Amino acid sequence: MAVFTGSGVALVTPMKQDGAVDYPKLNELVEWQVNEGINAIVACGTTGEASTLDDEEHISVIEEVVKKLIKEFQ
């Protein structure tokens, strides 16, 4: 089993005025966390509005965060 060390964050899911996910802002948040030295990110947790996202949005947010993390760590 993997052991995580360091610090992690439950990432908020930024929303636009119309209730849609703000993907550019989400990418900015992920980039900021990485630049500040975070070791783990939880997307769509209790602070990530998971209960208000439909299944498609939930998957899309996680995919977007993973894509951004891959770019940041290459």
Order of alpha helices (4+ residues) and beta strands (2+ residues): beta-alpha-beta-alpha
